[in-house]
Amino acid sequence: MSTIGAGARHDLSDSQWKILQPLLPPPSRLGRPRTWPLRGLIDGIRHRVRGGYPWRGVPTRDGPWGRGGCPFA
C-alpha cells in the first residue's frame, strides 16, 4: 500500500480535478506561457487557506511563494 504525504493528503482527487478543469480558463495564446500547472496552483491555494498561514508556508511542490509562480503574492 502506498502512503500519501501530509502536504498532499488534501489535494484535489482525480475525479474532483476532472470536474473543475473544464471551468478554468484555457491557456492564453498571447503573453508568456504558464510556468506552473493550474492543478498545483489550486492545491497550493487550498493548502494555504486551509492552514491559515502566509504564502511562504505553502509547500514548495506547489510552486514558489514569490513573484515567480504564485499569482497572489
Secondary structure, DSSP 8 states (H G I E B T S, - for coil): -----TTTTTS--HHHHHHHGGGS----SSS---SS-HHHHHHHHHHHHHHT--GGGS-GGG--SSTTT-TT-
